[in-house]
Amino acid sequence: MSLKVGDQAPEFQVTARQAGQDRALSLHGILAEKNLVLYFYPRDFTAVCTREACGFRDAYAVLRSGDTEVVGVSVDDAETHDRFAQEHGITFPLVPDPQRDLARLYGATSMVRDILGLSARITYVIDRSGKIAAVFDSALRASQHVDGAREAVRRLRAARP
């Protein structure tokens, strides 16, 4: 079961890869300073996943310059993430989740995906209070995730006092 708008985002503590280095991340640590776009995707180097990652890469400077961090999560290991990030110029953190622990916590799994050893393609925009502000769930439309997240962040910024 995936989370829905208005739900409290589950706390997590993970090790991400960014620029070839390990980086400890936690939900509360990110939200202390920024909103979060947390997106789950099946695999590095696949067509739709690459389009999605490159879309977030292209939007990253604008999102980060304001008040938002982007974190990608897939079942790939750290070395695969490093190759993927280097080949496609990805500068935001990528979380290796081979056991799908974080994916399960966020409902980014299904029976079929569990059999295949993958996670679902789902994006959460989480505001600084820890609430889910937007959810995008489309297996094949990467642009829906990127454009939707950008618009959700724009709305969060506009609503800020």
C-alpha positions in Angstrom: 0.0 0.0 0.0 1.5 3.3 -1.0 1.2 6.5 1.0 -1.2 9.2 0.0 -1.3 13.0 0.2 -1.6 14.1 3.8 0.0 11.0 5.3 3.0 11.4 7.6 6.1 10.2 5.7 7.9 7.3 7.4 11.3 8.2 9.0 14.3 6.6 7.4 18.1 6.5 7.8 20.0 5.3 4.8 23.4 5.5 3.1 23.2 7.1 -0.3 25.8 7.6 -3.0 26.6 11.0 -4.2 29.6 11.9 -6.4 31.1 8.4 -5.7 30.9 8.9 -1.9 28.7 7.4 0.8 26.4 10.0 2.4 24.2 9.3 5.5 20.7 10.6 4.9 17.6 10.6 7.2 14.2 12.1 6.6 14.4 14.3 9.7 17.8 15.5 8.7 16.7 16.6 5.2 13.4 18.1 6.4 15.3 20.2 9.0 16.4 22.3 6.0 14.4 21.4 2.9 11.4 19.7 1.3 12.1 16.4 -0.2 11.4 14.8 -3.6 11.8 11.1 -2.9 11.5 9.0 -6.0 11.6 5.2 -6.4 12.5 3.7 -9.8 13.0 0.1 -10.9 16.6 0.1 -12.3 19.5 2.2 -13.4 20.3 2.3 -17.2 16.7 1.3 -18.3 15.0 3.7 -20.8 12.2 5.2 -18.6 14.4 5.2 -15.5 17.2 7.1 -17.3 14.7 9.6 -18.7 13.3 10.2 -15.2 16.7 10.6 -13.6 17.9 12.9 -16.3 14.6 14.9 -15.9 15.3 15.3 -12.2 19.0 16.1 -13.0 17.8 18.9 -15.3 15.5 20.3 -12.6 17.9 19.7 -9.7 19.6 23.1 -9.7 16.2 25.0 -9.5 14.8 22.6 -6.9 17.9 22.6 -4.7 18.6 26.3 -5.0 15.3 27.0 -3.2 14.4 24.6 -0.6 14.2 21.1 -1.9 16.4 18.0 -2.0 16.0 15.2 -4.6 16.8 11.6 -3.7 16.5 8.6 -6.0 16.0 5.1 -4.8 16.4 1.8 -6.7 17.4 -1.8 -6.1 20.8 -1.2 -7.8 24.0 -1.4 -5.7 26.3 1.5 -5.0 28.7 0.7 -7.8 25.9 0.7 -10.4 24.6 4.0 -9.0 28.1 5.4 -9.3 28.4 4.4 -13.0 24.8 5.6 -13.7 25.4 8.9 -12.0 28.7 9.4 -13.8 27.4 8.5 -17.3 24.3 10.8 -17.0 25.7 13.6 -14.8 23.4 12.8 -11.9 24.5 15.0 -8.9 21.8 14.3 -6.4 21.9 11.3 -4.0 21.0 7.8 -5.1 20.1 5.2 -2.5 21.0 1.6 -3.1 17.9 -0.4 -1.8 18.6 -4.0 -3.0 16.5 -5.6 -0.3 13.7 -3.0 -1.0 13.5 -2.0 2.7 12.9 1.6 1.9 10.6 0.8 -1.0 8.5 -1.4 1.4 8.4 1.4 4.0 7.0 3.8 1.3 4.7 1.3 -0.4 6.8 1.2 -3.6 6.4 -2.5 -4.0 3.9 -5.0 -5.3 3.6 -8.8 -5.4 4.8 -8.8 -9.1 7.7 -6.4 -8.4 8.7 -8.5 -5.4 8.9 -11.6 -7.6 11.0 -9.6 -10.1 13.1 -8.0 -7.4 12.2 -4.5 -8.4 10.5 -1.5 -6.8 7.6 0.5 -8.4 8.1 3.9 -10.1 6.5 6.3 -7.6 7.5 9.8 -6.5 6.7 11.5 -3.2 7.0 15.2 -2.5 7.4 15.6 1.3 7.1 19.0 2.9 9.2 20.2 5.8 6.6 19.1 8.4 7.0 15.5 7.1 3.6 15.3 5.3 3.2 13.9 1.9 2.3 16.9 -0.3 2.1 15.0 -3.6 2.3 11.5 -5.1 3.0 10.6 -8.7 2.6 7.0 -9.7 3.1 6.2 -13.4 5.2 3.2 -14.6 5.9 4.6 -18.0 5.5 8.4 -17.9 8.8 9.8 -16.4 7.7 13.3 -17.2 4.7 13.0 -15.0 7.0 12.5 -12.0 9.4 15.3 -12.8 6.8 17.9 -14.0 4.5 16.9 -11.1 7.2 17.2 -8.5 8.3 20.6 -9.9 4.7 21.9 -9.7 4.2 20.5 -6.2 7.3 22.2 -5.0 6.2 25.4 -6.6 2.9 25.2 -4.7 4.7 24.5 -1.4 6.9 27.6 -2.0 3.9 29.7 -2.8 2.1 28.6 0.3 5.0 29.4 2.6 4.5 32.5 4.7 
